[in-house]
Structures are given as C-alpha cells and as structure tokens.
Amino acid sequence: MSSSAAHPQRIAFLGTGKIGEALLSGLLRAGKDPADVLVTARRPERAAELAAKYGVGVTTNREAAKLADTLILAVKPQDMGTLIEELGPHMTSDRLVISAAAGIPTRWFEARLPAGTPVVRVMPNTPVLVDEGMSVISGGSHAREEHLLRTEEIFQSVGKALRLPEAQQDAATALSGSGPAYFYYLVEAMTDAGILLGLPRQVAHDLIVQSAIGASVMLRDSGEHPVKLREAVTSPAGTTISAIRELENHGVRAALLGALEAARNRSQELASGGK
Ligand SMILES: NC(=O)c1ccc[n+]([C@@H]2O[C@H](COP(=O)([O-])OP(=O)(O)OC[C@H]3O[C@@H](n4cnc5c(N)ncnc54)[C@H](OP(=O)(O)O)[C@@H]3O)[C@@H](O)[C@H]2O)c1
C-alpha cells in the first residue's frame, strides 16, 4: 500500500504534551522548517497555543496520517488505543510510526496498523526538556535502517539516542526512563542532610545541585571510571571514606540493585497488560 499525498520530510506529532512539545521545539532548534511540521492536540486551545508559539501547522489525527510520512505518537499509554483506532482507516504502510509511549511493544502497533508498517519504539526521559535526554530506540519487525536513522535524528535533537534490542527496553526504562527520579531523590535526601548539619535549605540545595552537575560533567567528559573519580576525593582516613562506610553499612549499593530490578520488573508487568 502507498500514498503519494505525504510530503517526504513532513513530521506530525500526534499528542503534543510535555514530551511531544520538547521534541517539537528541539527539532525546530535543530533547523527543521516549521512548515514541515504538523501537530495534533485533543483540546483546540492547546493546538492554537502550539501554532502561535512555534509556527507549525495544526491538523487532526486522521489528516496527519495522510499528510505526514513520519508520525510521532506521544499520547499517554492509556490514550493510545483511541488514537490508533482514529488513525487506522487512514494509514498506509509507507508511514513511519514512532511511539514514545512507555511500555507498549511494537507488536501491539503492528497488529493494529496496515501490514508492513514500520514501527519504532522509543523510551525518552524528561531531560529531553533541556536537550539532555537519553532516548532508547528499538525497531519493530518492519523497521529498516532508514527508519532507525530518521528516528535517531529526531531524538538526537534533544540529547543522546541509543539503539537497543526491544527485549532490553524494560531494563532501559529502569535505568534511564526512571533514572532522573533517582537523582532527584538523592538530591532531596542530601539537602535534608545539609539542613541536619545546620545549613539553610537554599544553601544546602545549591551546594548539592552544583556538585551533582560537576560530577555529571566529569563522568561524561573525563572518560574515567566512576571508581577512579571517587577515589580522587577519598583520601586515607578522610571525610569521604567516613561517609562511604555509612553508605555501605546501610546497604545503599544493594538497595540500588534491588530498586532498578523492581523498576525493570514493573515495566515488564505493565507491558504485558498488568495494572
Ligand atoms: N513524561 C515522561 O517522563 C515520559 C518519559 C518517557 C516516555 N513518556 C511517554 O510519552 C508519552 C507522552 O507523555 P507526556 O508526559 O508528554 O504526556 P502529556 O503531557 O499528558 O501529553 C500527552 C498529550 O496528548 C494529548 N492527547 C491525548 N489523546 C489525544 C488524541 N487522541 N489526539 C491528540 N492528542 C491527544 C493530550 O492532550 P490534552 O492535554 O488535551 O489531554 C496531551 O497534550 C506517554 O506515552 C509517556 O509514556 C513520558
């Protein structure tokens, strides 16, 4: 099946909430012509807001399926069924379907779209909002190299993109999908510790946040193993090793192993239709 009505480079966002808008703005900053971008929204006022802010075209889901050759589905997982039903009759198998929905396997889309439709599943994370996202990309059974490349190009406009087999999506969800939350949790707990030590909350927050930023940049840019970087601030009989002993005594490493395993298991459960 094919249709010639779609513009070769036109991308449509179906569902343009937090993740959709982050991707949309990233693509435009990366040089995409707004005339080649369409958005759909459930509420008309949201559509008008996006058109005014970004100069992109607004359309309906079914028109988007006809007009764009790349469709980015960024509605909540529970809204995906309704969206696919709407699209179904208007879809052709030459459209690339990219889903950002957590936990929905490519085979779920393939079973509901015209035979042979290329589907790519992506798990982004919230730092796409600041162009520091980590997006994990997996192709379905009809996705070819050109489709994966097209997807990578889109997600690289808001951070890093990595291809992984779909069987590893649940593990990636546990690491990078939920990952930012673990760091926020640590910052929150360490800020409390600062208050315990007598610092004003804002001071404690600023000290910890800048330390987190500095440590992250060093991890990314130095190429050093984290153990090496930690050793550089762990002098014999010093302050850091006293703190590390407490972390070990409280089983923090074991807690992290268990926590990420629990997140992976929950992701598997949700993907298989669990509540
Ligand atoms: N946020 C994250 O950290 C994160 C991370 C990884 C993956 N994801 C995935 O990204 C997807 C979007 O998440 P989000 O946080 O961006 O959600 P969101 O802010 O709620 O955005 C979803 C948008 O879709 C719109 N929508 C719903 N049904 C629609 C339909 N039939 N046609 C057109 N638009 C429709 C909603 O419109 P209304 O505003 O009018 O309801 C809303 O603006 C989810 O599937 C989620 O699993 C999110």
Ligand as a Chemical Component Dictionary entry (heavy atoms), coordinates in Angstrom:
data_LIG
# 
_chem_comp.id                   LIG 
_chem_comp.type                 NON-POLYMER 
_chem_comp.pdbx_formal_charge   0 
_chem_comp.three_letter_code    LIG 
# 
loop_
_chem_comp_atom.comp_id 
_chem_comp_atom.atom_id 
_chem_comp_atom.alt_atom_id 
_chem_comp_atom.type_symbol 
_chem_comp_atom.charge 
_chem_comp_atom.model_Cartn_x 
_chem_comp_atom.model_Cartn_y 
_chem_comp_atom.model_Cartn_z 
_chem_comp_atom.pdbx_ordinal 
LIG N1  N1  N 0  6.992  12.358 30.859 1  
LIG C1  C1  C 0  7.945  11.427 30.871 2  
LIG O1  O1  O 0  8.854  11.376 31.708 3  
LIG C2  C2  C 0  7.995  10.385 29.817 4  
LIG C3  C3  C 0  9.165  9.662  29.665 5  
LIG C4  C4  C 0  9.202  8.674  28.684 6  
LIG C5  C5  C 0  8.088  8.442  27.904 7  
LIG N2  N2  N 1  6.980  9.158  28.076 8  
LIG C6  C6  C 0  5.828  8.871  27.234 9  
LIG O2  O2  O 0  5.494  9.991  26.438 10 
LIG C7  C7  C 0  4.104  9.993  26.208 11 
LIG C8  C8  C 0  3.578  11.387 26.484 12 
LIG O3  O3  O 0  3.821  11.705 27.848 13 
LIG P1  P1  P 0  3.715  13.213 28.360 14 
LIG O4  O4  O 0  4.316  13.225 29.714 15 
LIG O5  O5  O -1 4.195  14.146 27.301 16 
LIG O6  O6  O 0  2.094  13.329 28.489 17 
LIG P2  P2  P 0  1.182  14.629 28.384 18 
LIG O7  O7  O 0  1.921  15.851 28.767 19 
LIG O8  O8  O 0  -0.123 14.303 29.072 20 
LIG O9  O9  O 0  0.897  14.723 26.822 21 
LIG C9  C9  C 0  0.015  13.920 26.134 22 
LIG C10 C10 C 0  -0.748 14.813 25.179 23 
LIG O10 O10 O 0  -1.521 14.008 24.290 24 
LIG C11 C11 C 0  -2.746 14.683 24.035 25 
LIG N3  N3  N 0  -3.728 13.703 23.540 26 
LIG C12 C12 C 0  -4.324 12.695 24.195 27 
LIG N4  N4  N 0  -5.131 11.988 23.362 28 
LIG C13 C13 C 0  -5.032 12.572 22.157 29 
LIG C14 C14 C 0  -5.601 12.306 20.905 30 
LIG N5  N5  N 0  -6.448 11.299 20.704 31 
LIG N6  N6  N 0  -5.261 13.107 19.871 32 
LIG C15 C15 C 0  -4.385 14.129 20.037 33 
LIG N7  N7  N 0  -3.800 14.445 21.214 34 
LIG C16 C16 C 0  -4.127 13.665 22.261 35 
LIG C17 C17 C 0  -3.099 15.297 25.364 36 
LIG O11 O11 O 0  -3.993 16.330 25.150 37 
LIG P3  P3  P 0  -4.773 17.074 26.381 38 
LIG O12 O12 O 0  -3.713 17.916 27.027 39 
LIG O13 O13 O 0  -5.791 17.874 25.691 40 
LIG O14 O14 O 0  -5.322 15.991 27.262 41 
LIG C18 C18 C 0  -1.728 15.767 25.860 42 
LIG O15 O15 O 0  -1.434 17.083 25.439 43 
LIG C19 C19 C 0  3.498  8.928  27.128 44 
LIG O16 O16 O 0  3.082  7.814  26.367 45 
LIG C20 C20 C 0  4.596  8.550  28.069 46 
LIG O17 O17 O 0  4.579  7.152  28.380 47 
LIG C21 C21 C 0  6.903  10.148 29.012 48 
# 
loop_
_chem_comp_bond.comp_id 
_chem_comp_bond.atom_id_1 
_chem_comp_bond.atom_id_2 
_chem_comp_bond.value_order 
_chem_comp_bond.pdbx_ordinal 
LIG N1  C1  SING 1  
LIG C1  O1  DOUB 2  
LIG C1  C2  SING 3  
LIG C2  C3  SING 4  
LIG C2  C21 DOUB 5  
LIG C3  C4  DOUB 6  
LIG C4  C5  SING 7  
LIG C5  N2  DOUB 8  
LIG N2  C6  SING 9  
LIG N2  C21 SING 10 
LIG C6  O2  SING 11 
LIG C6  C20 SING 12 
LIG O2  C7  SING 13 
LIG C7  C8  SING 14 
LIG C7  C19 SING 15 
LIG C8  O3  SING 16 
LIG O3  P1  SING 17 
LIG P1  O4  DOUB 18 
LIG P1  O5  SING 19 
LIG P1  O6  SING 20 
LIG O6  P2  SING 21 
LIG P2  O7  DOUB 22 
LIG P2  O8  SING 23 
LIG P2  O9  SING 24 
LIG O9  C9  SING 25 
LIG C9  C10 SING 26 
LIG C10 O10 SING 27 
LIG C10 C18 SING 28 
LIG O10 C11 SING 29 
LIG C11 N3  SING 30 
LIG C11 C17 SING 31 
LIG N3  C12 SING 32 
LIG N3  C16 SING 33 
LIG C12 N4  DOUB 34 
LIG N4  C13 SING 35 
LIG C13 C14 SING 36 
LIG C13 C16 DOUB 37 
LIG C14 N5  SING 38 
LIG C14 N6  DOUB 39 
LIG N6  C15 SING 40 
LIG C15 N7  DOUB 41 
LIG N7  C16 SING 42 
LIG C17 O11 SING 43 
LIG C17 C18 SING 44 
LIG O11 P3  SING 45 
LIG P3  O12 DOUB 46 
LIG P3  O13 SING 47 
LIG P3  O14 SING 48 
LIG C18 O15 SING 49 
LIG C19 O16 SING 50 
LIG C19 C20 SING 51 
LIG C20 O17 SING 52 
# 
